[in-house]
Amino acid sequence: MTKRLAITSCVVAVALLALSGCAMTGQAKAPKFALRVNCAASEPYTDKAGNVWLADQYAESDKKWGAVGGMTVDRGDLGITGTDAPKIYETERYSMESYKFSVPNGKYTVRLHFAETYSGITDQGQRIFSVAIDEKTVLKDFDPYKEAGGFEKPVVKTIKNLTVTDGELVIAFTMDIQNPEINGIEILSE
């Protein structure tokens, strides 16, 4: 009984020290926001780094995020190389208007994942579209085939220092030549 009391006292003392240390130094921080979407996927995916990518969904009033419009395709095991998350590039949402996300106000980095995997695209210049985040164009006349350097090659576009003040982050797509497409989206607080 004395041993149990001593152990309990030690645990309480360590917890109090940890709490008082955080309070005194101001080091207690809320966890960083991270949302990863495997566009067009029907089930979650965990990459080699342990990051969980959520299955895709449509934007609906009872959901905190989702795609507005578009169609999906799963191209199966393509054997994409040059990435630690090849499964992201096997599924694709295309012809969508946007993705809408409810997020806490703050600064964000958005990473957009693309790979040209449609067999009807055989060269650069055959799919071109633009991407805007919160009504600011971040990718103008974007060509996934050209940017990646060929077919079935991943390319990631990183947009930093995005400030959200209204609790919503909207990624919009505008077609130029052929339908816009996307394979993965990461929204990470800075």
Buried (B, 14 or more C-beta within 10 A) or exposed (E): EEEEEEEEEEEEEEEEEEEEEEEEEEEEEEEEBEBBBBBBBEEEBEBEEEEEBBBBBEBEEEEEBBBBEBEBBEBEEEEBEEBEBBBBBBBBBBBBBBBBBBBEEBEBBBBBBBBBBBEEBEEBEBBBBBBBBBEEEBBEEBBBBBBBEEBBBBBBBEBEEBEBEEEEBBBBBBBEEBBBBBBBBBBBBE
